[in-house]
Amino acid sequence: MAAQPSDEPTPDLADGLEDLLKQLSPTSRRTFLRRLASAGVTAALPAAVLGETNPESPKPTSSASATPASVVPASLQVNGHSYPIEVEARTTLLDFLRESLGLIGSKKGCDHGQCGACTVLVNGRRINSCLTLAVMHEGDKIITVEGLAQDGQLSALQDAFIRHDAFQCGFCTAGQLCSAAACLTEGHANSETEIREWMSGNLCRCGAYPNIVAAIQELHQQTPVAGGS
C-alpha cells in the first residue's frame, strides 16, 4: 500500500526553520511565526524555540514565586461574641463562618448567591454570605442560625418551623430561618403572597414552601428572637 502524504514538515525542514528563526530579529520572528501558524507549520518546531521567539507566550510560574494572599486583621461580632482574627482578604464570610468559626449551620449551596442556603443576618438585614468578604464586616453584628436560639432554647420561629414541618432534608433550613426572621421584622409578612415574594430568594428543593409560609404566618406581627446581644 502506498504511503499516505503527510502535512507535517520533514525533520530537515524543521531544522531549517529553526536556523532561520535564530537569524531573524525578534519582531521579524513574531511576524514569521504568525504566518507559519496560519499554515499549520509551527507544530513541527521545538517548544523551546517557540517560547524564545514568542514573548507573548505564557511563562510558567512556580508556586514558590507566587504572591501570597494578603492577610488582614479584623474583629467580627458573630452571635453576640467578638472574634479578633487574621483572615485572607479574599475569604468569603460564608467560608470564614464555616471553616474558621465552625458555624456550619449556614450551607454552601450554589456559591453564587442564587439559592439562599447561606443567608445570615448582618445588622438585622439578610445577606448571602457567599457573596461578601469577611473583612468587609468589621464591627458589624452578624447572626447565623446558631444565634437564633438563646440559652439552649429554640426561638419562637424555630418552634413554628418544627410544628409546621417546614423542612425535609434540612439543607436550606438555616437560610430559610434567617430570611424568615428578617421577613417578619421587616414587616413583610402581611399576606401569603407577600411572604412568598419576600422569601423568594430562598430555594427549597424539597418543596416545603407551603409549610414555611404557614410557620411565618403564625409568627406574623411577632418579633422573632434574633439572637445575640
N, C-alpha and C positions, 0 to 999 in steps of 0.2 A: 504494500500500500504506500502510495506517495505521501511524503511528509507534508503536513499542513503548514502553510506560511504563518509566520508569527509577526505580530505587530510590535513586539519588543525589540529594541535595538540590540545589535550584537555586542559582545564584550569589547571588541575593537572600537566600535562607535562610542560606547560609554566611556572608554578610556580617553578617546579623542575629545569628547565633550568636556570631560573633567579637566584635561590640559588646557582647553580653550578658555574655560571659565576662570582658571587661575591667572590667565594673562589679561583678562578684562578688568576695567575699573569697577568699583562697587556699583555705581549707577548703571553701567552697561551690563553688569552681571544680572542685576534685578530685572532689567528690561528683557534680556535674553532668556532668563528663566521663565518669565511670564509667557513668552512666545512658545517656549518648549512645553509648558504646562498645557497650553491650549491645543497642542498637537499630541499630548499624552506621552511625552518622551521622558519627563523628569523621573518617572518611576524607576528608570534604569540607573540613575545617578546615586552614588553613596549618600546616606543620610548626613554624614559629616560635612560633605561638600554643600549640600542644600542648606544646612544650618549656617555655615560660614558665609554663604553668598546671599542669604536672605535674612536681613536683620529684622524683618517683620515677624519671623517665625518665633513662637513662644520658647522661652528658655526654661529649662527645668529648675525648680527651686527645691531646696532641701528643707526638711522640717526644722532643722536647727537654725536656718536663716530666716524662717518665717517670723513676722512680727507678732509678739504675744498679744493676746487680747487685753484691753485696759481693765484694770480692777479699780472699782470706785467705792470709797467708804460711804455708808448711808445708815440711816436709822429709820426702821419701818415700824409702824404701830399695827399689829395684827391681833385681832380678837382681844383687845384690851391690854396687850403686852408689848413692850418695846424691845426691838431686836437690832442692836448695833451690829452692822455687818460689813463685809467687804465682798462685793459681787462684781462679776464681769458686766461691763456696761451693756452688753448685748443680751443679757439674760432676761427672759420674759418674766412677768410677775407670776404667771402660772408655774413655770419651771422653778422659780425661787420658792414658792409656797410648797410645792410637792417635794422637791429634791433637797432644799436647804432646811426647811422647817418641818418636813414630814407631814404636812397637812394635805393628805392625799384625797380628801373628800372631793375637791374640785378636780374634774376629769379633763383629760386632753382627748377631745373627740376628733374634730376636723382639723384643729390647729390653724384655722383660717377665719375664725370669728363668725362662722355660719351656723353652728349647731347650738351654742349656748351652754354646753355642758361645763364650761369653765367659768360661768358667771359668778362674780363676787361683788360685794358692796364696797365702794370706796367713797367715804364721806356721805354715806346714805344713798348713793346712786349706783345702779348696777352697771358693770362693765364686763367686757370679755377679757379675762386676764391673759389670754394667749396673744392679744394684740397690743399689749402695752409692756413697757420695760419696768423692771423692778425699781431701778434708780429714779424713775420719774415720780415716785410716790413717797418721797422723803417727807415725813411728818403727817402723811395722810392717815385717816382712820380706816383700816381695812377689816372687813368682816367676811369670813368664809363660813361655809355651812357648819363647821365645828364651833363657830362662835354664836350660833343661833340659840343653842341650849345654854342654860345658866345653872351652875352648881349641880350638874348631872341631871337636871330636869329639862325635858324637851319643851320647846316653846309651844304656844297655842297653835301656831301654824303647822308645826311638825306633827302635833297630835291630830290635827284635822286631816293632814295627808294620810296618816295611818287609818283613821276612821273611815275615810272615803276611798281607801285602797287606791291612792293617787300615784301609784308606781307599780312597775312589774319587775323588769330586770334591775332597775335602780341606777343605771349608768348616768342618766340625765337628771336624777332627782336632786342632787346638790345644787345644780344650776337652776332647776325649777324652783326650789325653795327660796334661794336668794332673790331670784327675779320676782317671785310671788310676794315676798316681804316688801320689796320696793314698790311693786304694783299697788299694794294696799296703802302704804304710807304716802305714796304719790297721789292717792285718790282716784286711781284708775280702775276701780272695781265696782262701778255703779250698775253694771249690767253684764250679762253673759257675753254679749257682743263686744263690749269694751274690754272685758278681761281677755277674751281671745285675741283681740287686736294688740293689747299691750304685753301679752305673753307670747306673741308670735315669733319672737327671736329665740325661743327655747323649743327645740325639737324633741319629740318623744317617738322613737321608732316602734315602741310597743303600742302606741295609740291610746295612752291613758288620758287623753285630753279632757273628756267629759268629767272624769273624777277629779282631775286637777282643778278645773273650773269650779266644781262643786265645793271643794275644800276652800278655795279662795272666797267664794260667795259666803260660806259660813263665817268667815273671819271679816266680812265686809263691815266697815265702819269701826273696826277694832284696830289697835296698833300692835302688830306682831312684835314679839321680842326680837330685837336686832342684835343682841349680844354686845359684849364689851362695855367699857365704861368711859 
